[in-house]
Amino acid sequence: MRITLAAGLFAIGVELPQSYLADHAKGLLVMVVPTMAFGWLVVAAIIFVVFPNLNFTSSMVVAACLTPTDPIISAAIVGGRFATKHVPLNLRRVLSAESAANDGLAYPFLSISIYLTIESSKRVAIGEWFLVGWLYQVILGTVLGAVLGE
């Protein structure tokens, strides 16, 4: 999963102009974070109702995998001859960036769900998620990518 996700995000990063994400970060965060969190909880609730043998935390794990499923839709709109001819460049770019952000944001949702599943205490799970998931994997990964990518 990590290799596939990294390859897809890398491809989108190469296609976008160099400062596109930095210039549009605020808009992308407003567009992606609330909708992703809401979608994650709604899908988890649906899974919880449909599969009564799962507890809600397990439903959140499955929902974290299902929530960001938009690559086929965005690929049809962003790439190909038809898209190049009929979809404006700025719309193709924002859709690519949103798709990448959406797919990348799935990881923190998945990791908190997994930590809540495997840890005995919610406090320990959230601490692990913050330290390992956010500080080490997300923040350090972003910093290394920014430094090495320049």
N, C-alpha and C positions, 0 to 999 in steps of 0.2 A: 504494500500500500504506500509506504513512504517513498519508494523509488518511483512509482507511477505518478504520485502526486508531485514529487520534485521535478520530474521530467516535464509534466504538463505546465507547472508554474514557471519553470525555466523558459519554456517555449513562449509563453505569453509575455514574460519579462523581456525577452529578446525582441519581440514584435512591437512592443510599446516604445514610444520615444523615451529618451534617457530620464528626463525629469517628470514624466507624466504622473507617476504615483505620488511623488512629493507635491506636485502642483494640485492634485485632486484628492489628497488624503482625507480632508475633512468631509467632502461630499461622499466619498466612498464609505467612510466610517458610518456616516448618518444613514446611508442607503443599506449597508450590509449588516451591521451589528444588531440593531433592533429587530429587523426582519428575521435574521438567522436565529436569534434567541427565542423569539416568539414561535417561529416554525419548529424549532427543536422541541419546545415544550408541548406544542399542539400535537406534533407527530408522536411524541412519547405518550401523551394522554390517549391518543387513538390506539396505539399499540397496546397500552395497558388495558384498555377496554376490550379490544379484540382478542387478546391472548391473556386470559385471566390467570394462567399459571405463572406469568412473569410478574415480578414486583416492579415498582415504578422505576427504581434505579436501573434495573436491567432493560426496561423499556427506553430509558434515556440513552443507554449504550447503542441500541439498535437505531434509535431516532437520530443520533449523531452521525451515523453512517448514511442514513436516508435523506436527511435534510438538504445537503448541498448538491443534490443530483440535478445539475443543469448543464453539463458539458455538451451534450448532444444538441440541445436546443440552442445554446449560444454558438456552437460550432456552425450550425446551419445558417445562423444570422450573420456571423462574423466572417466566415471564410467562403471561398468559392467565387465563381464568376458572377453569379447572381448577386451575391452580397456586395462585391466590389462595384457592380454597376448601379445597384438600387439602394443600398444602405449607406448613408453619409459616414464619412471617415470618423468624425467625432463620436457618433453613436456606436460604431464598431469598436472603437477604442474603449469607451466607457463600459460596454458589455464585456469585453475581454478582461478589463481590470476588475469588474465586479465578479466575474466568474472566478478569477484567480483568488480574489479576496475571500469569496464565499468558500472555495475549496480549502484555502489555507486556514480559515477560521473554524472549520470543522474539527481540526485537531484539538484545540483547547476544550471544546465541548465533549469530544470523545474521551480525552484524558481525564477530565473531571468525573465523568460517568464511570470510567474504569477504576479510578482511585476510590470513588465512593463504594464500588462493588467489592474491591479486594481489601480495603482497610477496615478495621473493626470500629474505628472512631471517625466521626465526621470531621472533627477538628484535625486529626492526623491526615485524613484524606485531602482536606483543603490546604493544609500546610505543604504536603507533598506536591499537590497540583501547582501551588504557587511557586515553590522553590524549584522543583524539577521541570514542571511543565512550562511555566511562564518565564522565570528568570533564566534558567539554563537553556532549554530547548528553543523557546520562541525569541526571547530578547537577545541572548548570545548568538543564536543562529542568524537573526536579522542583522546584528552588528557585524558579524563575520562576513555575511553576504554583502553588506554595504562596503566594508573595507576592502575585501578581496575583489569585489565587482568593479571597482573604479579603476 
